[in-house]
Amino acid sequence: MNSHATFLQHRFLSVAVALFWVLCLLPASPLATAEQSNETITVGIVGDNKPYSFDDGPGASGFSVDVLREVARQSGLNFVFRAGSWPEIYDAFLRGELDVIDGISFHPDHAEKVLFTEPYHLRQTFLMHNTQTPIGKISTIEDLKGSRVGLVRDVYYRDALAGQGISITTYDSLYSLIRALAFGWVDVIVGPRLTLQYYASQAGFGFLEIAGAAPFGELSNEDFRIGVLKTNQDLFQKISRGLQQIPQPRIQELLERWREFGGNNLNKVTEFTLTPEQRRFISETGPVRVGLMRDYAPYSFESGTRIHGLSIDVLNRISDLTGLQVIPVEGQWIELLPLFRDGEIDLLANMSFRPERQTFTRFTQPYHTIPNVAFTHDPSLRLETLDDLRGQRVALGSGIYYEKPVRAALGDNARIFTTQDAMFQALARDEVDVVLAALPNGNFWIRELGIPGVRIAGELMLEGQAGEDLRFGVRPGLAPLADILDQALSAISAEEMHAIESRWLGASVDRQVAETGEVTLNAIELAWLEAHNSQLNMCVDPHWFPLEGIDAEGNHTGLSAEVARLFSKRAPVRFELVRTDSWKESMRAARQGKCDIFTMAMKTPERSRFLNFTEPYLEVPTVVLGRIEAPFIERVGDLRGQRIGVVEDYAFAELLQNRYPSLNLIEVGNEQDGLRKLQSNELDGYITTLATASYYMQELGLADLKVIGRVPADWSLSVATRKDEPVVLGIMQKLVSSLTAQERKDLERQWRNLRLKQSVDYTLTWQLLVAGVLITALLVHWNRKLNRLNKDLTDANERLARLSVTDDLTQLGNRSYFDQEFRKSFQWCQRHNSGFAVAMIDADHFKKINDSYGHEAGDLCLKTLANTMREHFRRETDRLSRFGGEEFVIFASYEDRNEIRNRLERFREAVANACSICDGNDIKLTISIGLATGIPGPDDSPAEFLRQADQALYQAKENGRNRLEARAVSS
């Protein structure tokens, strides 16, 4: 029995084994096939390689990622992406923690362990340099000797450079590589053009630019392949087949789509439309007070009598899009933040998000992000964490978002300053060891103060805060405005934002050059000059006096000639004038390579294609000219529908067309041509500089033209150099940097102090001897005429100053007058505990008058209204202004609220009873009035009074017009 059982056991085992082999030989079941096709494969991608591969949170994206997804679809695999820096993913791949690695280039050393697919993409490698310290022309690898070259660690061409004796520093990511170049730790970096440009732009490093293709021969082209370890042959075969099955046109289609990330979609303009509720909110809110730091260059800073900067340009663009009216409030951060917290300021620019600020702030999205770095004289200091600053005397701004953690880490060694200027003065005097500041802001002050030997020790990195995020803060009472601002920020096109950033974050002064008036050229620059016989061919605008021009004898004259003379004294350079007949011809000569430099040119996107630009050395106001009868304009938008002249190929023609596409710009040949066409009514307005307008109006005797407005941007004049000669840019930048503050002031003073000068022809001396008495009498008469003309010019300038705050049509104060006087009047009432009244007045159905009787009749009605207003409001404390169009504002102090109301009622009735007669037509006009009154308390703001008056005006219109509605503002 036992033997039979043993037999049965053996028989069963034999059958089981046979059945197992039969099953193995059968075709796979559908379930098994499905399981195999859903095989999950981990793929390593570089997480900061936009637009090829990146992971910003929601998932992996980019050209390479799309190709990998196509491979997965073709091969029946399921890819799971793991993002990291190249060293991280490569090491994980070699350890077997990743099945596949993307973007790997073939290298014999790698081939010992890795199987490579065929390349699915080839991209060229480029050099990037800092335009503050240009590297010069690099034609061979040998040319890189003596320069510090930055690379991403383990990049495929590293060994080739090291073998040539090149000084190499490696970094874990492109993010770190870009910062190393910006901070001056390396002289040049190597990588793909599109990716380098993207990360430099994202970081706000406008001074980092592509220097040219990398001269690495075959290594210049980086091959994108997919890599699999040799231990996984089956997976490699599947991926290779999947890649081969993707049609080449499909890969090209994906590439073109992602190339748009770096350029082709920059011109796309986001549609921007406010809802009716948002428009009503903007209207009811009225002008908003915006806090702007006056010493935070290049984001907001005071220059002359105006405040400039990147944040101001962004704010102006928002104002254009939304119609939001802005009243700037300038000050130090330590002054502005309490004002904003107390509700006296409605918006605050350059504000970083902090959780503790949410109690009194509604934040917009960031409009710019900048790194904060440590400036120091100490060559050994390297900042990675706050602990590295222990024992150092560290300066930082009061109220800055990182003040608390720095104080906590450094204690008494954290020195708090209320102004940026004072911080860097302390660094110059060695009173502190380190200054923490935003990179562009610090560079500005180092240049401004001429502090030598300053280096960047590293970036201040705090947990959860990669850099300083610049936002607009909105007080909670205006919370809907934050959403409106976010919409407007999103509507600013990438091209517009790039233009703004380029203007303020472009190439700046070499930090090694102080304002000593001295220039030291390096060996490369001297060699270039020697090879070119120390000559630079120079183009100018022949008809742009007094800034520059070519006189009757063919000589270069004007301010730019003085600049060229200063430059020739400081460097072994001869400037050879290329004579042209027009600015258009000069630009054509530049494109043809006939000009090495322009002594005076403004940077624009179009010109940047073939020219490089130094930092600006002169700023000249831009004005709008009109005929003597033309009304004063409040903003450029008021010119829509009119014929506006601008010289052909001038910078502002391009910039205005981009910013104000609805303007009807008409190009003219030169300044004289434009002014004559304006005088002869062929143009309605003419945009030019204040300097050239003053000169040619005087030269041509055009007394019937006047300045009717300002364009909210100045001509920023630089030296422009040929794009294909970067060494020339370095030479000219050093020369521009050498201009001292006094020399720059002298240049500005020259065009501002324009006067008629007597010229005596000494070749006529013999005639003077013959007819001495007659000529003497004529000279006396001529001198008197000149004196009279100069007096007339002085009087005209004084009238122009008055006109700048006077509405041309009504002779009441204009918007500039309102901005100057409104807050003063409010503060006087606040100090004296007196009543403050604001009345907003609007002409009822004014459009119907214009449509029915014409604009001449409408103007006559507004004059009648203004005259009636003057008759009823004559007290010393009464302030009258035309707010815009048919809207007026009266603001005054009062003792009796009823008395001010009664005066306004009498004024309203007088307007209704007045009659304007135009072309035999009797025209009746009525007005609606919104009044806000109250005694301002310490926490009140003038904007609140204006807002309440505007809401009362709205109510008066809703209730039937030709009436007064009043509101009390309670403290």
Residue pairs with C-beta under 8 A, 6 or more apart in sequence:
28 36
36 76
37 76
37 77
38 78
39 76
39 77
39 78
40 78
40 80
41 72
41 77
41 78
41 79
41 80
41 99
41 100
41 235
42 79
42 80
42 81
42 82
42 97
42 98
42 99
42 100
43 68
43 79
43 80
43 81
43 82
43 98
43 99
43 100
43 101
43 102
44 81
44 82
44 83
44 84
44 89
44 90
44 92
44 93
44 98
44 100
44 101
44 102
45 53
45 55
45 60
45 62
45 64
45 65
45 68
45 81
45 82
45 83
45 89
45 102
45 103
46 52
46 53
46 54
46 83
46 84
46 85
46 86
46 89
46 102
46 103
47 53
47 54
47 55
47 83
47 84
47 85
48 54
48 85
48 173
48 174
48 175
48 199
49 62
49 64
49 103
49 174
49 195
50 62
50 195
50 198
50 199
50 261
51 62
51 63
51 194
51 195
51 198
51 258
51 259
51 261
51 262
52 62
52 63
52 64
52 103
52 192
52 195
52 224
52 258
53 60
53 61
53 62
53 63
53 64
53 65
53 83
53 102
53 103
54 60
54 61
54 62
54 83
55 61
55 81
55 83
59 81
60 81
60 83
62 258
63 121
63 254
63 255
63 257
63 258
64 102
64 103
64 121
64 224
65 81
65 102
66 254
66 257
66 258
67 120
67 121
67 243
67 246
67 251
67 254
68 79
68 81
68 102
68 226
69 79
70 242
70 246
70 250
70 251
70 254
71 77
71 79
71 226
71 239
71 242
71 243
71 246
72 78
72 79
72 242
73 242
74 241
74 242
74 243
74 245
74 246
75 238
75 239
75 241
75 242
76 238
77 238
77 239
77 242
79 100
82 89
82 92
82 98
83 89
84 92
85 172
85 173
86 152
86 153
86 154
86 155
86 172
86 173
87 153
87 154
87 172
88 172
89 98
89 101
90 101
90 104
90 154
92 98
93 100
93 101
93 227
93 229
94 113
94 229
96 229
96 231
99 228
99 229
99 232
99 235
100 226
100 227
100 228
100 235
100 239
101 114
101 226
101 227
101 228
102 224
102 226
102 227
103 224
103 225
104 110
104 114
104 116
104 225
104 226
104 227
105 156
105 222
105 223
105 224
105 225
106 116
106 119
106 156
106 223
106 225
107 156
109 159
110 116
110 227
113 229
113 230
114 227
114 228
114 229
114 230
115 227
115 228
115 229
115 230
115 233
115 236
116 225
116 226
116 227
117 225
117 226
117 227
117 236
117 239
117 240
117 243
118 225
118 240
118 243
118 244
119 223
119 224
119 225
120 224
120 225
120 226
120 243
120 246
120 251
121 223
121 224
121 251
121 255
122 221
122 222
122 223
122 224
123 192
123 194
123 221
123 222
123 224
124 192
124 193
124 213
124 214
124 220
124 221
124 222
125 157
125 190
125 191
125 192
125 213
125 214
125 216
125 219
125 220
125 221
125 222
126 190
126 191
126 192
126 193
126 196
126 210
126 211
126 212
126 213
126 214
127 135
127 138
127 188
127 189
127 190
127 210
127 211
127 212
127 213
127 214
128 181
128 188
128 189
128 190
128 191
128 196
128 200
128 208
128 209
128 210
128 211
129 135
129 181
129 187
129 188
129 208
129 209
129 211
129 726
130 181
130 182
130 184
130 187
130 207
130 208
131 207
131 208
131 209
131 506
131 507
131 612
131 729
131 733
132 207
132 507
132 508
132 509
132 510
132 511
132 733
133 184
133 187
133 510
133 512
133 730
134 211
134 726
134 727
134 729
134 730
134 733
135 147
135 187
135 188
135 211
135 726
136 143
136 524
136 525
136 528
136 726
136 727
136 730
137 143
137 212
137 726
137 727
138 144
138 188
138 211
138 212
138 215
139 215
140 215
141 160
141 161
141 164
141 166
141 215
141 216
142 164
143 215
144 161
144 164
144 166
144 188
145 164
145 165
145 166
145 167
146 167
147 166
147 167
147 187
147 188
148 167
148 169
148 185
148 186
148 187
148 188
149 161
149 166
149 167
149 168
149 169
149 186
149 187
149 188
149 189
149 190
150 168
150 169
150 170
150 171
150 177
150 180
150 181
150 185
150 186
150 188
150 189
150 190
151 157
151 158
151 161
151 168
151 169
151 170
151 171
151 177
151 189
151 190
152 170
152 171
152 172
152 173
152 174
152 177
152 191
153 170
153 171
153 172
154 170
155 170
155 190
156 219
156 222
157 190
157 214
157 216
157 219
158 168
158 170
160 216
160 219
161 168
161 216
162 168
169 180
169 185
169 186
171 177
171 180
174 191
174 195
174 196
174 199
175 199
177 189
177 191
178 189
178 196
178 199
178 200
178 203
178 205
178 208
179 203
179 371
179 459
180 186
180 189
181 187
181 188
181 189
181 205
181 208
182 200
182 203
182 205
182 207
182 208
182 371
182 439
183 373
183 439
183 456
183 458
183 459
184 455
184 456
184 511
185 456
188 211
189 196
190 214
192 222
193 210
194 259
194 261
194 262
196 208
196 210
197 210
197 262
198 261
198 262
200 206
200 208
200 209
201 498
201 501
202 369
203 369
203 370
203 371
204 368
204 369
204 370
204 371
204 439
204 440
204 501
204 505
205 439
205 505
206 501
206 502
206 504
206 505
206 506
206 507
207 505
207 506
207 507
207 508
209 507
211 726
213 220
214 220
226 239
226 243
228 235
228 236
228 239
265 494
266 493
266 494
266 495
266 498
267 493
267 495
268 493
268 494
269 491
269 493
270 490
270 491
270 492
270 493
271 491
272 321
272 487
272 488
272 491
274 282
274 322
274 484
274 487
278 480
278 483
278 484
279 323
281 480
281 481
281 484
282 322
282 323
282 324
282 484
283 950
283 954
284 947
284 950
284 951
284 954
285 324
285 478
285 481
285 947
285 950
286 325
286 943
286 946
286 947
286 949
286 950
287 325
287 326
287 327
287 943
287 946
288 324
288 325
288 326
288 327
288 346
288 347
288 478
288 481
288 943
289 327
289 328
289 329
289 344
289 345
289 346
289 347
289 941
289 942
289 943
290 315
290 326
290 327
290 328
290 329
290 345
290 346
290 347
290 348
290 349
291 329
291 331
291 336
291 339
291 340
291 345
291 347
291 348
291 349
292 300
292 307
292 311
292 312
292 328
292 329
292 330
292 331
292 336
292 349
292 350
293 299
293 300
293 301
293 330
293 331
293 332
293 333
293 336
293 349
293 350
294 300
294 301
294 302
294 307
294 330
294 331
294 332
295 301
295 302
295 332
295 419
295 420
295 421
296 309
296 311
296 333
296 350
296 420
296 438
296 441
297 309
297 420
297 440
297 441
297 444
297 445
297 448
298 309
298 310
298 440
298 441
298 444
298 504
298 505
299 309
299 310
299 311
299 349
299 350
299 368
299 438
299 440
299 441
299 470
299 504
300 307
300 308
300 309
300 310
300 311
300 312
300 349
300 350
301 307
301 308
301 309
301 444
302 308
302 330
303 619
307 328
307 330
308 714
309 504
310 368
310 500
310 501
310 503
310 504
310 505
311 349
311 350
311 367
311 368
311 470
312 349
313 500
313 503
313 504
313 713
314 367
314 368
314 489
314 492
314 497
314 500
315 326
315 349
315 472
316 712
317 488
317 492
317 496
317 500
317 659
318 324
318 485
318 488
318 489
318 492
319 325
319 326
320 637
320 659
321 488
321 491
321 492
322 484
322 485
322 488
324 481
324 484
327 819
327 823
327 943
329 336
329 339
329 345
331 339
332 418
332 419
333 397
333 398
333 399
333 400
333 418
334 398
334 399
334 418
336 345
336 348
337 348
337 399
339 345
340 348
340 360
340 361
340 473
340 475
341 360
342 939
343 475
343 477
343 939
343 941
344 939
344 941
345 475
345 941
346 474
346 475
346 478
346 481
346 941
346 943
347 472
347 473
347 474
347 475
347 478
347 481
348 361
348 472
348 473
349 470
349 472
350 470
351 357
351 361
351 363
351 470
351 471
351 472
351 473
352 401
352 468
352 469
352 470
352 471
353 363
353 366
353 469
353 471
354 401
357 363
357 473
360 475
360 476
361 473
361 474
361 475
361 476
362 473
362 474
362 475
362 476
362 478
362 479
362 481
362 482
363 471
363 472
363 473
363 474
363 482
364 471
364 472
364 473
364 474
364 482
364 485
364 486
364 489
365 471
365 486
365 489
365 490
366 469
366 470
366 471
367 470
367 471
367 472
367 489
368 469
368 470
368 501
369 466
369 467
369 468
369 469
369 470
370 438
370 439
370 440
370 467
370 468
370 470
371 438
371 439
371 459
371 460
371 467
371 468
372 402
372 436
372 437
372 438
372 439
372 459
372 460
372 467
372 468
373 383
373 436
373 437
373 438
373 439
373 442
373 456
373 457
373 458
373 459
373 460
374 381
374 383
374 389
374 394
374 434
374 435
374 436
374 456
374 457
374 458
374 459
374 460
375 424
375 427
375 434
375 435
375 436
375 437
375 442
375 446
375 454
375 455
375 456
375 457
376 392
376 427
376 433
376 434
376 435
376 454
376 455
376 456
376 457
377 427
377 430
377 433
377 453
377 454
377 455
378 392
378 433
378 434
378 457
379 455
381 388
381 392
381 433
381 434
381 457
382 388
382 457
382 458
383 389
383 457
383 458
383 459
383 460
384 458
384 461
385 461
386 405
386 406
386 409
386 410
386 460
387 409
388 457
388 458
389 409
389 410
389 413
389 434
390 409
390 410
390 413
391 413
392 410
392 413
392 433
392 434
393 413
393 415
393 431
393 432
393 433
393 434
394 406
394 410
394 413
394 414
394 415
394 432
394 433
394 434
394 435
394 436
395 415
395 416
395 417
395 423
395 426
395 427
395 432
395 434
395 435
395 436
396 402
396 403
396 406
396 414
396 415
396 416
396 417
396 423
396 435
396 436
396 437
397 403
397 416
397 417
397 418
397 420
397 423
397 437
398 416
398 417
398 418
400 436
401 465
401 468
402 436
402 460
402 462
402 465
403 414
403 416
405 462
406 414
406 436
407 414
415 426
415 432
417 423
417 426
420 437
420 441
420 445
421 445
421 449
423 432
423 435
423 437
423 445
424 435
424 437
424 442
424 445
424 446
424 449
424 451
425 449
426 432
426 435
427 434
427 435
427 451
427 454
428 449
428 451
434 457
435 442
436 460
437 445
438 468
439 456
440 504
440 505
440 508
443 508
443 511
444 508
445 451
446 454
446 511
447 508
447 509
447 511
447 737
450 514
450 515
450 516
451 514
452 512
452 514
454 511
459 467
472 482
472 485
474 481
474 482
474 485
495 605
495 658
496 658
496 659
498 605
499 605
499 655
499 658
502 603
502 605
502 608
503 603
503 716
506 603
506 613
506 615
507 612
507 613
507 614
507 615
507 729
507 733
508 615
509 615
509 733
509 736
509 737
510 733
510 734
510 737
513 519
513 734
513 737
513 738
515 737
515 738
515 739
515 740
515 741
516 738
516 740
517 570
517 738
517 739
517 740
517 743
518 570
518 738
519 570
519 571
519 734
519 735
519 738
520 734
521 529
521 571
521 731
521 734
522 730
524 727
524 730
525 727
525 730
525 731
526 572
528 725
528 727
528 728
528 731
529 572
529 573
529 731
533 574
534 572
534 573
534 574
535 573
535 574
535 575
535 576
536 573
536 574
536 575
536 576
536 596
536 597
536 728
537 576
537 578
537 594
537 595
537 596
537 597
538 556
538 564
538 575
538 576
538 577
538 578
538 595
538 596
538 597
538 598
538 599
539 578
539 580
539 586
539 589
539 590
539 594
539 595
539 597
539 598
540 548
540 549
540 550
540 556
540 558
540 560
540 577
540 580
540 586
540 598
540 599
540 600
541 547
541 548
541 549
541 583
541 586
541 600
542 549
542 550
542 579
542 580
542 581
542 582
542 583
542 586
543 549
543 582
543 583
543 670
543 671
543 672
544 558
544 583
544 600
544 671
544 692
545 557
545 558
545 671
545 692
545 695
545 696
545 699
546 558
546 559
546 691
546 692
546 695
546 750
546 751
546 754
547 558
547 559
547 560
547 600
547 620
547 689
547 691
547 692
547 717
547 751
548 556
548 557
548 558
548 559
548 560
548 561
548 599
548 600
549 556
549 557
549 558
550 556
550 557
550 577
550 579
550 580
551 557
554 577
554 579
555 561
555 577
556 564
556 575
556 577
559 600
559 618
559 747
559 750
559 751
560 599
560 600
561 599
562 747
562 750
563 599
563 600
563 617
563 739
563 747
564 575
564 599
566 739
566 743
567 573
567 575
567 732
567 735
568 574
568 575
570 735
570 738
571 731
571 734
571 735
573 731
573 735
575 597
575 599
578 586
578 589
578 594
578 595
580 586
580 589
582 648
582 669
582 670
583 647
583 648
583 649
583 650
583 670
584 648
584 649
584 669
586 595
586 598
587 649
589 595
590 598
590 610
590 611
590 720
590 722
591 610
593 722
593 724
595 722
596 721
596 722
596 725
596 728
597 719
597 720
597 721
597 722
597 728
597 732
598 611
598 719
598 720
599 719
600 618
600 717
600 718
600 719
601 607
601 611
601 613
601 651
601 717
601 718
601 719
601 720
602 651
602 652
602 715
602 716
602 717
602 718
603 613
603 651
603 716
603 718
603 720
604 651
604 654
604 655
605 654
605 658
606 654
607 613
607 651
607 720
609 723
610 722
610 723
611 720
611 721
611 722
611 723
612 720
612 721
612 722
612 723
612 726
612 729
613 718
613 719
613 720
613 721
614 718
614 719
614 720
614 721
614 729
614 732
614 733
614 736
615 718
615 733
615 736
615 737
616 716
616 717
616 718
617 717
617 718
617 719
617 736
617 739
617 744
617 747
618 717
618 744
618 747
618 748
619 714
619 715
619 716
619 717
620 689
620 690
620 691
620 714
620 715
620 717
620 751
621 689
621 690
621 710
621 714
621 715
622 652
622 687
622 688
622 689
622 690
622 710
622 711
622 713
622 714
622 715
623 687
623 688
623 689
623 690
623 693
623 707
623 709
623 710
623 711
624 633
624 636
624 639
624 644
624 685
624 686
624 687
624 707
624 708
624 709
624 710
624 711
625 675
625 678
625 685
625 686
625 687
625 688
625 693
625 697
625 705
625 706
625 707
625 708
626 678
626 684
626 685
626 686
626 705
626 706
626 707
626 708
627 678
627 679
627 681
627 704
627 705
627 706
628 703
628 704
628 705
628 706
630 684
630 685
630 706
630 708
630 808
631 708
631 807
631 808
631 809
632 708
632 709
632 803
632 806
632 807
632 808
632 809
632 814
633 639
633 708
633 709
634 709
634 814
634 815
634 884
635 709
635 712
636 656
636 660
636 663
636 709
636 711
636 712
637 660
638 709
639 660
639 663
639 684
639 685
640 660
640 662
640 663
640 664
641 664
642 664
642 684
642 685
643 664
643 666
643 682
643 683
643 684
643 685
644 663
644 664
644 665
644 666
644 683
644 684
644 685
644 686
644 687
645 665
645 666
645 667
645 668
645 674
645 677
645 678
645 683
645 685
645 686
645 687
646 652
646 653
646 656
646 665
646 666
646 667
646 668
646 674
646 686
646 687
646 688
647 653
647 667
647 668
647 669
647 670
647 671
647 674
647 688
648 667
648 668
648 669
649 667
651 715
652 687
652 711
652 715
653 665
653 667
655 713
656 663
656 665
656 687
656 711
657 663
657 665
666 683
668 674
668 677
668 683
671 688
671 692
671 696
672 696
672 700
674 683
674 686
674 688
675 686
675 696
675 697
675 700
675 702
675 705
676 700
677 683
677 686
678 684
678 685
678 686
678 705
679 702
679 704
679 705
685 708
687 711
689 715
690 707
691 751
691 752
691 754
693 707
694 751
694 754
695 751
695 754
696 702
697 703
697 705
698 754
698 756
698 793
706 800
706 803
707 800
707 803
708 808
718 736
719 732
719 733
719 735
719 736
721 728
721 729
721 732
722 728
755 790
755 793
756 786
756 789
756 790
756 793
758 782
758 783
758 786
767 775
768 775
804 816
805 813
805 814
805 816
805 817
805 820
806 812
806 813
806 814
806 817
807 813
807 814
807 881
807 882
809 859
809 862
809 863
809 866
809 882
810 862
810 863
810 865
810 866
810 882
811 866
812 866
812 869
812 870
812 880
812 881
812 882
812 888
813 821
813 879
813 880
813 881
813 882
814 881
814 882
815 881
815 882
815 883
815 884
817 881
818 881
818 883
818 889
821 879
821 881
821 891
822 879
822 889
822 891
822 942
822 946
823 942
825 836
825 877
825 879
825 891
825 892
825 893
826 836
826 891
826 936
826 942
826 945
828 834
828 893
829 835
829 836
829 893
829 935
829 936
830 836
830 936
830 937
830 938
830 940
832 893
833 935
834 893
834 894
834 895
834 935
835 893
835 894
835 895
835 896
835 897
835 900
835 933
835 934
835 935
836 891
836 892
836 893
836 894
836 933
836 934
836 935
836 936
836 945
837 890
837 891
837 892
837 893
837 894
837 897
837 900
837 931
837 932
837 933
838 889
838 890
838 891
838 931
838 932
838 933
838 945
838 946
838 948
838 949
839 889
839 890
839 891
839 904
839 929
839 930
839 931
839 932
839 949
840 883
840 887
840 888
840 889
840 929
840 930
840 946
840 949
840 950
840 952
840 953
841 865
841 869
841 887
841 888
841 889
841 890
841 927
841 928
841 929
841 953
842 886
842 887
842 888
842 927
842 928
842 953
842 957
843 849
843 861
843 862
843 865
843 886
843 887
843 925
843 926
843 927
844 925
844 926
844 927
844 928
844 957
844 961
844 962
845 961
846 858
846 861
846 885
846 886
846 925
849 857
849 858
849 861
849 923
849 925
850 857
850 858
853 918
853 919
853 921
853 923
854 918
856 918
857 916
857 918
857 919
857 921
857 923
858 886
860 916
860 918
860 923
861 916
861 923
861 925
862 882
862 886
864 911
864 914
864 916
864 925
865 888
865 911
865 914
865 925
865 927
866 880
866 882
866 888
868 907
868 910
868 911
868 914
869 880
869 888
869 890
869 907
870 880
871 910
872 903
872 906
872 907
872 910
873 880
873 890
873 892
873 903
873 907
875 892
877 892
877 893
878 890
878 892
879 890
879 891
879 892
880 888
880 889
880 890
881 888
881 889
882 888
883 889
889 946
889 949
890 904
891 945
892 900
894 900
894 933
897 933
900 931
900 933
901 931
901 933
901 964
901 966
904 929
904 931
904 964
905 964
908 926
908 927
908 929
908 962
908 963
908 964
911 925
911 926
911 927
912 924
912 925
912 926
912 927
912 962
914 925
915 922
915 923
915 924
916 922
916 923
916 925
917 923
926 961
926 962
927 962
928 953
928 956
928 957
928 961
928 962
928 963
928 964
929 952
929 953
929 956
929 963
929 964
929 965
930 949
930 950
930 951
930 952
930 953
930 954
930 955
930 956
930 964
930 965
930 966
930 967
931 949
931 952
931 964
931 965
931 966
931 967
932 945
932 946
932 948
932 949
932 952
932 966
932 967
932 968
932 969
933 966
933 967
933 968
933 969
934 940
934 945
934 968
934 969
934 970
934 971
935 971
936 942
936 945
936 969
936 971
937 971
939 971
940 969
940 971
944 969
945 969
948 967
948 969
949 967
951 967
952 965
952 966
952 967
953 965
955 965
956 963
956 964
956 965
959 965
